Amino acid sequence: MLVRDPSLYRLQKRKWKPLGIKEETVRVDFAEGDTVVVTGGAWKDTTGVVTAINPQKQMVTINVELFGRETPVEISFAEVQKM
């Protein structure tokens, strides 16, 4: 049985905002093609080349050499620094 309640429809249309959580805009000093060094996490002290930047997720994809092959790794903005 399908319930058609107008109040439920209005709730679906309403845009909800997180309670007390503010979106932080992070400025980065690197761009695609730049060489960066990882400053934290499992890839600490690893260098790589930036291949993609995702500002919504605040993540950067870099290519690092692993076992003689280039491997893409996704890392947080906070763990990467331009060389």
C-alpha positions as CSV (number, residue, x, y, z in Angstrom):
1,M,0.0,0.0,0.0
2,L,1.4,3.4,-1.0
3,V,1.0,6.2,1.5
4,R,0.9,9.7,0.1
5,D,1.3,12.1,2.9
6,P,2.1,15.7,1.9
7,S,4.0,16.4,5.1
8,L,6.5,13.6,4.2
9,Y,6.9,15.0,0.7
10,R,7.8,18.4,2.2
11,L,10.4,16.7,4.5
12,Q,12.1,15.1,1.5
13,K,12.3,18.5,-0.3
14,R,13.8,20.3,2.6
15,K,17.6,20.7,2.5
16,W,19.1,19.5,5.8
17,K,22.3,21.1,7.1
18,P,24.6,19.3,9.6
19,L,24.1,20.5,13.2
20,G,26.9,22.8,14.2
21,I,29.3,21.5,11.6
22,K,30.9,24.1,9.3
23,E,32.5,23.2,6.1
24,E,36.1,24.2,6.1
25,T,37.7,25.4,2.9
26,V,41.3,24.4,2.6
27,R,43.8,26.2,0.3
28,V,46.5,24.0,-1.1
29,D,49.8,25.2,-2.5
30,F,50.2,22.4,-5.1
31,A,48.5,21.6,-8.4
32,E,48.3,18.7,-10.8
33,G,51.8,17.7,-12.0
34,D,53.6,19.0,-8.9
35,T,55.9,16.8,-6.9
36,V,54.9,16.4,-3.3
37,V,56.1,14.6,-0.2
38,V,53.8,12.8,2.2
39,T,54.2,14.0,5.8
40,G,52.0,11.5,7.7
41,G,50.3,8.2,7.7
42,A,51.4,5.0,6.1
43,W,53.1,6.7,3.2
44,K,55.2,9.1,5.4
45,D,58.4,10.4,3.6
46,T,57.2,9.1,0.2
47,T,57.4,11.4,-2.8
48,G,55.0,11.4,-5.6
49,V,53.4,13.4,-8.5
50,V,49.9,14.9,-8.1
51,T,47.5,13.4,-10.6
52,A,44.2,14.6,-9.3
53,I,42.8,17.0,-6.6
54,N,39.3,16.5,-5.0
55,P,38.4,19.5,-3.0
56,Q,35.0,18.1,-1.9
57,K,36.6,15.1,-0.2
58,Q,39.8,17.2,0.6
59,M,41.9,14.4,-0.9
60,V,44.7,14.4,-3.4
61,T,45.7,11.5,-5.7
62,I,49.4,11.0,-6.2
63,N,51.4,8.5,-8.1
64,V,54.1,6.8,-6.0
65,E,56.6,4.1,-7.0
66,L,55.8,0.8,-5.5
67,F,57.7,-2.4,-6.5
68,G,59.0,-0.6,-9.5
69,R,55.6,0.5,-10.8
70,E,53.7,3.8,-10.5
71,T,50.7,3.3,-8.2
72,P,47.9,5.9,-7.5
73,V,47.4,6.6,-3.9
74,E,44.6,8.8,-2.4
75,I,45.8,11.0,0.6
76,S,44.3,13.8,2.7
77,F,45.4,17.4,2.0
78,A,46.7,17.5,5.6
79,E,49.2,14.8,4.9
80,V,50.8,16.2,1.8
81,Q,53.3,19.1,1.3
82,K,54.8,20.5,-1.8
83,M,58.5,19.9,-2.3
